[in-house]
């Protein structure tokens, strides 16, 4: 279905819950979702998935086709076998075959994924710091591997059972922290890599506080990284933060706030699904979030948004569009104008007020869905002003809520959460986000972050 702009359905929603996972592209996770039905959903909605004919050239110019990652694929849940290139220049290389930024309006060819992965595993294999773990036998062509629904039964059942967004793009063509900033604040203040760890702008959490609307952010087994990212989150009371067990308890008790933001365990043995950590553990996390919500008394009034912060260098075949609205007048690093979106990322909209088999997108030629669409929906639901020009221009998706009465079925009934075979070679290494969280937590405790309340308890 394409959006109509009708926001009436949002009035039935009392709880918006976001889980943002890490570094996977749309095709990589959901490209084969409806491949067995010629990329048409049971509702007759067209789905922009894989046909199996998509290719990228190898080092000799020979085409390498996409291939299916099934439960029996060796090291399936550690695919693509290494951490692909991230960041602005790597994304340029993957999309245009060159680190150099393209001329404005130039359509991406999407033909540089193997080239860039070859470069990345080349230097990672020579690094002696212990920061990079490559599955033995990994080749550049492995970047073309994409999971089947059988390999990701939880994500796929939710995508089929509710609404999958097949044209949802990350907000900016780079790595994690700028995209998470766009999700929370509608801007990265010109920053285009993870070197900048905190921001000085207002966030949606401050806006909610001013409007008297409740919110909470949960880390998995520690305080969330989000707590340290913005002045209005650093200054928020400790009661606005918790861990996953606290989220589960609140869902069971019917005490979830209006807005909930969930972070995974960012560690190398965690459930963030960052390459090349264990994807199956992320399946378990997604399952646990859904079941906590579905079995709680607030479920009939809940909208659960499952998304990924960036594509992480994983293959996708759809060129990201130009025409993005710059959020503000801040000059972008690398000369970037914030006038184009990043690659597609998996996003699933989940609510008992959504019809099964929905494929949701905006009309052709209009501003696409991106992470700031989450802000737009929050702003529409609780009558909150836009934070930047980007979220002001973003389309919302409240009209996906088409059912008059909430469903009572469990789309994960009978679904078995997968378990990875073989060792996690990344175990023992410290992940980048884990390192950043620990650094910022220490600064927060010392009162050295803007708005920090050092007397607030830390987990």
C-alpha positions as CSV (number, residue, x, y, z in Angstrom):
1,X,0.0,0.0,0.0
2,X,1.1,3.6,-0.5
3,X,0.7,6.2,2.1
4,X,-2.4,8.5,2.0
5,X,-1.3,10.9,4.6
6,X,-4.3,10.1,6.8
7,X,-3.2,10.3,10.5
8,X,-6.6,9.3,12.0
9,X,-5.3,5.8,13.0
10,X,-2.6,7.3,15.2
11,X,-5.3,8.4,17.7
12,X,-5.7,4.8,18.7
13,X,-2.0,4.5,19.6
14,X,-0.9,5.2,23.2
15,X,2.6,3.6,22.9
16,X,5.2,3.9,20.2
17,X,8.2,1.5,20.7
18,X,11.4,1.6,18.6
19,X,14.1,-1.1,18.4
20,X,17.0,0.0,16.3
21,X,19.4,-2.7,15.4
22,X,22.8,-2.4,13.7
23,X,24.3,-2.3,10.2
24,X,22.3,-4.5,7.8
25,X,20.8,-3.6,4.5
26,X,17.3,-4.4,3.3
27,X,18.2,-7.0,0.6
28,X,20.7,-8.6,3.0
29,X,18.0,-9.3,5.5
30,X,14.6,-9.2,3.7
31,X,15.4,-9.3,0.0
32,X,14.0,-12.8,-0.5
33,X,10.9,-12.3,1.7
34,X,8.4,-12.8,-1.1
35,X,10.7,-14.3,-3.7
36,X,8.6,-17.5,-3.8
37,X,5.6,-15.3,-4.8
38,X,7.2,-13.3,-7.6
39,X,7.7,-10.4,-5.1
40,X,4.0,-9.9,-4.6
41,X,2.5,-10.0,-1.0
42,X,-0.6,-12.0,-0.2
43,X,-2.5,-8.6,-0.3
44,X,-1.4,-8.1,-3.9
45,X,1.1,-5.4,-2.9
46,X,4.3,-5.2,-5.1
47,X,7.5,-5.8,-3.1
48,X,10.9,-4.5,-4.2
49,X,12.8,-7.6,-3.4
50,X,15.4,-9.8,-5.1
51,X,14.9,-11.7,-8.3
52,X,18.1,-13.6,-8.1
53,X,19.4,-11.9,-11.2
54,X,21.2,-9.0,-9.4
55,X,25.0,-9.0,-9.8
56,X,28.1,-7.1,-8.9
57,X,31.4,-7.4,-10.8
58,X,34.4,-9.2,-9.2
59,X,38.0,-8.0,-9.5
60,X,38.1,-9.4,-13.1
61,X,34.9,-7.8,-14.1
62,X,32.9,-11.0,-14.1
63,X,29.4,-10.8,-12.7
64,X,28.7,-12.4,-9.3
65,X,25.1,-13.1,-8.6
66,X,23.3,-12.6,-5.3
67,X,22.9,-15.9,-3.5
68,X,20.8,-17.3,-0.7
69,X,22.0,-17.6,2.9
70,X,20.0,-20.5,4.3
71,X,20.2,-22.1,7.7
72,X,22.5,-24.8,6.3
73,X,25.0,-22.2,4.8
74,X,28.3,-22.6,6.6
75,X,28.7,-19.8,9.2
76,X,25.3,-18.5,8.1
77,X,24.7,-16.3,11.2
78,X,28.1,-14.7,10.9
79,X,27.7,-13.7,7.3
80,X,29.1,-11.9,5.4
81,X,32.1,-13.2,7.3
82,X,33.7,-9.8,8.2
83,X,32.8,-6.3,9.0
84,X,32.2,-4.5,5.6
85,X,33.3,-1.0,4.9
86,X,31.4,1.7,6.7
87,X,31.3,5.4,6.5
88,X,30.8,8.0,3.8
89,X,33.7,7.2,1.5
90,X,33.1,3.4,1.7
91,X,29.4,4.0,1.0
92,X,30.3,6.1,-2.1
93,X,32.5,3.2,-3.2
94,X,29.8,0.6,-2.8
95,X,27.2,2.7,-4.6
96,X,29.2,4.4,-7.3
97,X,32.5,2.4,-7.4
98,X,34.6,5.3,-6.3
99,X,35.4,6.9,-2.9
100,X,34.9,10.3,-4.6
101,X,31.4,11.8,-4.1
102,X,29.2,11.8,-7.2
103,X,28.0,14.8,-9.1
104,X,24.6,16.0,-7.7
105,X,21.7,13.9,-9.0
106,X,23.9,11.1,-10.4
107,X,22.0,7.8,-9.9
108,X,24.0,5.1,-8.0
109,X,24.9,2.1,-10.0
110,X,25.1,-0.2,-6.9
111,X,28.0,-2.0,-8.5
112,X,30.8,-1.5,-6.0
113,X,30.0,-3.8,-3.1
114,X,32.4,-6.6,-4.0
115,X,35.1,-4.1,-4.9
116,X,34.8,-2.3,-1.5
117,X,34.5,-5.6,0.5
118,X,37.6,-6.9,-1.2
119,X,39.5,-3.8,-0.1
120,X,38.1,-4.0,3.4
121,X,38.9,-7.6,4.1
122,X,42.3,-7.0,2.6
123,X,43.3,-4.4,5.2
124,X,41.4,-6.1,8.0
125,X,43.4,-9.3,7.5
126,X,46.6,-7.4,7.9
127,X,45.6,-5.5,11.0
128,X,47.3,-6.8,14.2
129,X,45.2,-4.9,16.8
130,X,42.8,-7.8,17.3
131,X,39.9,-5.5,16.4
132,X,38.9,-7.4,13.2
133,X,37.7,-11.0,13.0
134,X,37.3,-12.6,9.7
135,X,35.6,-16.0,9.3
136,X,38.1,-18.4,7.6
137,X,37.4,-18.8,3.9
138,X,35.6,-15.4,3.6
139,X,35.9,-13.9,0.1
140,X,34.8,-10.6,-1.4
141,X,31.9,-12.3,-3.2
142,X,30.3,-13.2,0.2
143,X,28.9,-9.7,0.4
144,X,26.3,-10.8,-2.2
145,X,24.8,-13.3,0.3
146,X,21.3,-12.5,1.4
147,X,19.2,-14.3,4.1
148,X,16.2,-16.4,3.2
149,X,13.0,-16.2,5.3
150,X,13.9,-19.7,6.6
151,X,17.2,-18.3,8.0
152,X,15.5,-15.4,9.7
153,X,12.1,-16.8,10.7
154,X,11.4,-14.2,13.4
155,X,12.1,-11.1,11.3
156,X,10.4,-12.6,8.3
157,X,7.3,-13.7,10.1
158,X,6.9,-10.2,11.5
159,X,7.5,-8.6,8.1
160,X,4.9,-10.9,6.5
161,X,2.5,-10.7,9.5
162,X,2.4,-6.9,9.7
163,X,3.9,-4.2,7.4
164,X,7.3,-4.3,5.7
165,X,8.6,-1.0,4.3
166,X,10.5,-1.8,1.1
167,X,11.6,1.8,0.4
168,X,12.8,2.9,3.8
169,X,16.3,4.5,3.7
170,X,18.7,5.4,6.4
171,X,18.9,9.2,6.8
172,X,22.5,9.8,5.6
173,X,25.0,7.6,3.6
174,X,27.4,6.9,6.4
175,X,27.8,5.0,9.6
176,X,26.0,4.5,12.9
177,X,26.2,7.6,15.1
178,X,25.1,10.2,12.5
179,X,22.1,8.0,11.6
180,X,21.1,7.4,15.2
181,X,21.3,11.2,15.7
182,X,18.9,11.7,12.8
183,X,16.6,9.2,14.4
184,X,16.6,11.1,17.6
185,X,17.2,14.7,16.6
186,X,16.5,15.1,12.9
187,X,20.2,16.1,12.3
188,X,23.8,15.0,12.9
189,X,24.9,18.7,13.0
190,X,27.0,18.2,10.0
191,X,28.9,15.2,11.3
192,X,29.4,12.2,9.0
193,X,31.3,9.6,11.0
194,X,31.5,8.1,14.4
195,X,34.3,10.4,15.5
196,X,31.8,12.7,17.0
197,X,30.1,10.9,19.8
198,X,27.8,13.5,21.3
199,X,25.7,16.4,20.0
200,X,24.6,19.8,21.3
201,X,21.2,20.0,19.6
202,X,17.8,19.3,21.1
203,X,16.3,15.8,20.7
204,X,12.8,14.4,20.5
205,X,13.2,13.4,24.1
206,X,13.5,17.0,25.2
207,X,10.5,17.9,23.1
208,X,8.5,15.1,24.7
209,X,9.5,16.3,28.1
210,X,8.4,19.9,27.3
211,X,5.0,18.6,26.0
212,X,4.5,16.5,29.2
213,X,4.6,13.3,27.2
214,X,6.3,10.3,28.9
215,X,9.3,8.5,27.5
216,X,12.0,6.0,28.4
217,X,15.1,4.6,26.8
218,X,16.4,1.2,27.6
219,X,19.9,-0.4,27.1
220,X,20.1,-4.1,27.1
221,X,22.2,-4.8,30.2
222,X,23.5,-1.3,30.9
223,X,22.3,2.3,30.6
224,X,21.6,3.1,27.0
225,X,24.2,4.9,24.9
226,X,21.4,7.4,24.1
227,X,21.6,8.8,27.7
228,X,24.9,10.5,26.9
229,X,24.2,11.7,23.3
230,X,22.3,15.0,23.8
231,X,22.1,17.7,26.5
232,X,18.4,17.0,27.1
233,X,19.0,13.2,27.5
234,X,22.1,13.7,29.8
235,X,20.1,16.0,32.0
236,X,17.0,13.8,32.1
237,X,16.2,12.0,35.4
238,X,17.6,8.5,36.0
239,X,14.0,7.3,36.0
240,X,13.9,7.8,32.2
241,X,16.4,5.0,31.7
242,X,16.6,1.3,32.3
243,X,17.7,-2.1,31.0
244,X,15.8,-4.7,28.9
245,X,14.5,-6.5,32.0
246,X,12.9,-3.3,33.1
247,X,11.3,-2.9,29.7
248,X,9.9,-6.4,29.9
249,X,8.5,-5.7,33.4
250,X,6.9,-2.4,32.3
251,X,5.3,-4.1,29.3
252,X,3.9,-6.9,31.5
253,X,2.6,-4.4,34.0
254,X,1.1,-2.1,31.4
255,X,3.2,0.9,32.5
256,X,5.2,1.6,29.3
257,X,5.5,5.3,28.5
258,X,4.2,7.0,25.4
259,X,7.5,6.6,23.7
260,X,10.1,3.8,24.2
261,X,13.5,3.6,22.6
262,X,15.3,0.3,22.8
263,X,19.0,-0.4,22.2
264,X,20.5,-3.9,21.8
265,X,23.6,-5.2,23.5
266,X,26.3,-3.6,21.5
267,X,29.0,-5.9,22.6
268,X,30.8,-8.4,20.3
269,X,28.8,-11.2,21.9
270,X,25.6,-9.2,22.0
271,X,22.4,-9.1,19.9
272,X,22.9,-6.0,17.8
273,X,23.4,-8.0,14.6
274,X,26.4,-5.8,13.7
275,X,28.6,-7.8,11.2
276,X,30.1,-10.1,11.9
277,X,28.4,-10.8,15.3
278,X,25.8,-13.5,15.8
279,X,22.6,-12.6,13.8
280,X,20.7,-15.3,15.5
281,X,21.0,-13.6,18.9
282,X,19.3,-10.6,17.3
283,X,16.5,-12.8,16.1
284,X,16.0,-13.8,19.8
285,X,16.0,-10.1,20.9
286,X,13.4,-9.2,18.2
287,X,11.3,-12.2,19.4
288,X,11.6,-11.1,23.0
289,X,10.6,-7.5,22.3
290,X,7.5,-8.6,20.3
291,X,6.4,-11.2,22.9
292,X,6.8,-8.7,25.7
293,X,4.6,-6.2,23.9
294,X,2.1,-8.7,22.6
295,X,1.4,-10.4,25.9
296,X,1.1,-7.1,27.8
297,X,-2.1,-5.2,28.5
298,X,-1.0,-2.2,26.3
299,X,-0.6,-4.2,23.1
300,X,-4.0,-3.1,21.5
301,X,-2.7,0.5,21.6
302,X,0.9,-0.2,20.6
303,X,2.9,0.6,17.4
304,X,6.3,-1.2,17.4
305,X,8.9,0.0,14.8
306,X,11.8,-2.3,14.1
307,X,14.6,-0.8,12.1
308,X,18.3,-0.8,11.5
309,X,20.5,2.3,11.8
310,X,22.5,1.9,8.6
311,X,23.3,-0.6,5.9
312,X,26.8,-1.4,7.2
313,X,28.3,-2.1,3.8
314,X,25.9,-5.0,3.1
315,X,24.5,-5.4,-0.4
316,X,21.3,-3.7,-1.6
317,X,20.2,-3.2,-5.2
318,X,18.0,-0.1,-4.9
319,X,19.8,3.3,-5.5
320,X,19.1,5.7,-2.7
321,X,17.3,8.8,-3.9
322,X,18.5,12.3,-4.1
323,X,16.3,15.2,-3.0
324,X,16.7,14.9,0.8
325,X,16.0,18.1,2.7
326,X,19.1,19.4,4.5
327,X,18.2,19.5,8.2
328,X,19.9,22.9,8.9
329,X,22.6,25.2,7.6
330,X,25.5,23.3,9.2
331,X,28.2,22.5,6.6
332,X,28.6,18.7,6.2
333,X,31.9,17.0,6.8
334,X,33.5,15.7,3.6
335,X,31.6,18.5,1.7
336,X,28.4,16.5,2.0
337,X,25.2,18.5,1.5
338,X,22.7,16.2,3.2
339,X,20.8,16.2,-0.1
340,X,20.6,12.4,-0.6
341,X,19.6,9.5,1.6
342,X,21.6,6.4,2.6
343,X,20.9,2.9,1.4
344,X,17.7,1.0,2.3
345,X,17.5,-0.7,5.7
346,X,15.0,-3.2,7.0
347,X,12.1,-1.6,8.7
348,X,8.9,-3.4,9.9
349,X,5.9,-1.7,11.3
350,X,4.1,-3.9,13.9
351,X,0.8,-3.4,15.5
352,X,-2.5,-5.3,16.0
353,X,-4.1,-2.5,14.0
354,X,-2.0,-3.3,10.9
355,X,-3.3,-5.8,8.3
356,X,-1.1,-8.9,7.6
357,X,0.8,-9.0,4.3
358,X,1.1,-5.2,4.1
359,X,4.0,-3.7,2.0
360,X,4.1,0.0,2.9
361,X,5.7,2.7,0.8
362,X,5.1,6.3,-0.2
363,X,3.9,7.2,-3.7
364,X,6.5,7.2,-6.5
365,X,8.4,10.5,-6.8
366,X,7.6,11.7,-3.3
367,X,10.0,12.1,-0.3
368,X,10.8,8.6,0.9
369,X,10.5,7.2,4.3
370,X,13.7,7.5,6.4
371,X,14.6,7.5,10.1
372,X,13.1,11.0,10.6
373,X,9.7,9.6,9.6
374,X,9.8,8.1,13.2
375,X,10.1,11.7,14.5
376,X,7.3,12.8,12.2
377,X,4.9,10.2,13.6
378,X,5.7,11.0,17.2
379,X,5.2,14.7,16.4
380,X,1.9,14.1,14.7
381,X,0.6,11.8,17.5
382,X,1.4,14.2,20.4
383,X,1.2,17.6,18.5
384,X,4.9,18.3,18.9
385,X,6.8,20.8,16.7
386,X,9.4,19.6,14.2
387,X,13.0,19.6,15.3
388,X,14.6,20.4,11.9
389,X,13.7,21.0,8.3
390,X,14.4,17.2,7.7
391,X,11.7,15.8,10.0
392,X,9.4,18.7,8.9
393,X,9.7,17.4,5.3
394,X,9.5,13.7,6.2
395,X,6.5,11.6,5.4
396,X,4.7,9.9,8.3
397,X,3.2,6.4,8.3
398,X,0.2,6.6,10.6
399,X,-2.1,5.5,7.8
400,X,-0.6,2.0,8.0
401,X,-3.0,1.5,10.9
402,X,-6.0,0.5,8.9
403,X,-7.9,-1.9,11.2
404,X,-10.8,-0.8,13.3
405,X,-10.3,-3.5,15.9
406,X,-7.0,-4.9,17.1
407,X,-5.9,-8.4,16.0
408,X,-5.5,-11.1,18.6
409,X,-3.3,-13.5,16.7
410,X,0.4,-14.3,17.4
411,X,2.3,-14.3,14.1
412,X,5.3,-16.0,15.9
413,X,3.3,-18.9,17.1
414,X,5.2,-22.0,16.0
415,X,8.3,-20.0,15.0
416,X,11.6,-21.4,16.4
417,X,14.3,-18.9,17.0
418,X,17.5,-19.9,15.2
419,X,20.7,-20.7,17.0
420,X,24.1,-20.2,15.3
421,X,26.4,-23.1,14.8
422,X,30.1,-22.7,15.3
423,X,32.1,-20.2,17.5
424,X,31.7,-16.4,17.4
425,X,35.2,-15.3,16.4
426,X,34.5,-11.8,17.6
427,X,34.0,-12.9,21.2
428,X,36.6,-11.3,23.4
429,X,37.0,-8.2,21.3
430,X,35.6,-4.9,22.4
431,X,33.0,-3.4,20.0
432,X,33.2,0.2,18.9
433,X,29.9,1.2,20.4
434,X,30.7,-0.6,23.6
435,X,33.9,1.4,23.8
436,X,32.1,4.6,23.1
437,X,29.4,3.9,25.7
438,X,32.0,3.2,28.4
439,X,33.9,6.4,27.5
440,X,30.8,8.6,27.6
441,X,29.6,6.9,30.8
442,X,32.8,7.9,32.5
443,X,32.5,11.5,31.3
444,X,28.9,11.6,32.5
445,X,29.8,10.3,35.9
446,X,32.4,13.1,36.1
447,X,29.9,15.7,35.1
448,X,31.8,16.4,31.9
449,X,28.9,16.1,29.4
450,X,26.5,18.9,28.7
451,X,23.6,18.7,31.0
452,X,25.1,15.7,32.9
453,X,23.8,14.9,36.3
454,X,26.7,13.1,37.9
455,X,24.7,12.3,41.1
456,X,22.3,10.2,39.0
457,X,22.9,6.5,39.5
458,X,24.7,4.6,36.7
459,X,24.4,1.0,35.8
